[in-house]
Amino acid sequence: MADKSRVKSNRPDFRSSIPEYNNEEILNVLKKRKQYQKEAAEIALKEAIKRGLINSEQDLFAEEFQEKPTEFSIFPTIENNRNRTKIRKSIARVLLISGAIPIVWGAIKIIEGQILEGSILIVLGAIWVYAATQQFKTVNLKMINLLLIMLAASVIYIIKLFVFFENPALLDFLIPVILGTLITYGLLFIHRMK
């Protein structure tokens, strides 16, 4: 006979977490109850009645509890501060990792004997990494703007490389375009979070 797993999930249990929500969070769950599991919405409903936020389930027919249709947006609105922080930190990690590209490319240039260009790339990569790490604490618009300027400069540098590139393959163009687009999106998304 198979033994049941005793491993606990890392996900918080809404049965215990919803009663700990503040009044605003409880009301927000009720306003968006269709996006929650039925049991979670019911727990929020009971908690709202218990706290006197609403009188009965009939109050959910009021206009304020009718969910408004969400509009499409390239940059979705994240209402939960905890989720906003997680997303910002995830984007910051990607920005941090992408800072390794100019550092590695600069090291290759130095090995090839192009010491000035390689050194500049390494310094710019280090500045990129520093500016990206600043996004872990909070949204720093000055650093985001610096990263956007550096990204624009990198596009010019990549175009310069392609001018002198002999027989480039499709992937030689595609990879920088995709990476640049994703980095631009991440920077603009963080910028919008401010």
C-alpha positions, 0 to 999 in steps of 0.5 A: 500500500502506498504511503501518503506523502508528508511533504508540505507545499511551500504555497500559503494555504488560503484557509489560514492566510485570508483571515489574516488579510486586512479589510481592504484586502478582504474587500479586494478578494470579494470584488475579484472573487471570480478570479479566486477558487470558490472556497477562497472566495467563500472564506473571504465572504465569511470573514467580511461578514464577521468583521461587519464589512458587509451584512450578507452575501446579498451585498455582493450584488452592489455595484462596488462588488461587480468586477469590472472587465479588465482591459488589455495592456502591454504592461499589466497593473499589479495591485498586490505590493508583494507580487509587484516586488517579486516581479520587480526583483525577477526583472532585476535578476534578468537585467543583472544577468544580461550585464554579463554579456558586455563583461564577457564580450569585453574579456574576449576583446582584450584576449584578441588584443583590443584592450581599449574596446574590451576595457570600455565594455567591461566598465560599461558592463560593471555599470550595468550590473550596478544599476541593475542591482539598484532595482532589487531595493526599490524602483530607481528611475535614475538607474532605469534611465541610465540603463535605457541610455546604455541599451540604446548605446548597445544597439548602436554598437551592435549595428556597428558590429553587423556592418563589418560582419561577413556573411551573418546568419539569421540567428546573428540578427534574431538573438540580439533583437529578441534580447534587446526587446525583452530587456527594453520591455523589462526596463519599461515595465519597471519604469511604469511600476514607480 
